[in-house]
């Protein structure tokens, strides 16, 4: 298996305008710092050749509503979860929970949970946090 585990995420939002501030802060903080946009879409990719780098494609779909699916991104440390949690708070993430220890998941699970303006659910987690 290759070390690159995904090619892209196709994300639907009801309004690009309502999502832009959060995504422009969050995705570059994860490393998806190459931003492109057009009528009804935005794309965030890892710098480099766009044909060979993972990306997040955001398409406006009026009427879209988030559901129970959740996108979770890996963080190496608790400090990284905290850093990203601060960025999310400052960018206006909705339904923000944490950062917090989630002992009911697994020992050492530390995460921040949030929603975007369309109700899509997101998470940043670290599975190697100090068990407290």
Residue pairs with C-beta under 8 A, 6 or more apart in sequence:
4 54
6 54
7 54
7 55
8 54
8 55
8 56
8 57
9 55
9 56
9 57
9 71
10 57
10 59
11 56
11 57
11 58
11 59
11 71
11 120
12 58
12 59
12 60
12 61
12 64
12 118
12 120
13 19
13 58
13 59
13 60
13 61
13 64
13 116
13 117
13 118
13 120
14 60
14 61
14 62
14 63
14 64
14 65
14 117
14 118
15 60
15 62
15 117
15 118
16 37
16 40
16 41
16 42
16 58
16 60
18 117
18 118
19 58
19 116
19 117
19 118
20 42
21 91
21 92
22 88
22 91
22 92
22 93
22 116
22 117
23 42
23 44
23 58
23 116
24 35
24 91
25 87
25 88
25 90
25 91
26 84
26 87
26 88
26 91
26 93
26 122
27 33
27 35
27 44
27 56
28 35
28 44
29 83
29 84
29 87
30 73
30 84
31 46
32 44
32 45
32 46
32 54
32 55
32 56
33 44
33 46
33 47
34 44
34 45
34 46
34 47
34 48
34 50
34 53
35 42
35 43
35 44
36 42
36 43
36 45
37 43
40 59
40 60
41 57
41 58
41 59
41 60
42 57
42 58
43 55
43 56
43 57
43 58
44 55
44 56
44 58
45 53
45 54
45 55
45 56
46 53
46 54
46 55
47 53
64 118
65 118
65 119
66 115
66 116
66 118
66 119
66 120
66 121
67 119
68 121
69 120
69 121
70 113
70 121
70 122
70 123
71 120
71 121
71 122
71 123
72 111
72 122
72 123
72 124
72 125
73 122
73 123
73 124
73 125
74 124
74 125
74 126
74 127
75 81
75 84
75 124
75 125
75 126
76 126
76 128
77 126
77 128
77 129
78 99
78 110
78 126
78 129
78 130
80 124
80 126
81 98
81 99
81 110
81 111
81 112
81 124
81 125
81 126
81 129
82 99
84 112
84 124
85 96
85 98
85 99
85 112
85 124
88 96
88 112
88 114
88 124
89 96
93 114
93 115
93 116
93 122
94 114
94 115
94 116
94 117
95 113
95 114
95 115
96 112
96 113
96 114
97 112
97 113
97 114
98 110
98 111
98 112
98 113
99 110
99 111
99 112
100 110
100 111
100 112
101 109
101 110
101 129
101 132
102 109
102 110
102 111
102 125
103 109
106 127
107 131
108 126
108 127
108 128
108 129
108 130
108 131
109 125
109 126
109 127
109 129
110 125
110 126
110 129
111 123
111 124
111 125
111 126
112 123
112 124
112 125
113 121
113 122
113 123
114 121
114 122
114 123
115 121
115 122
116 122
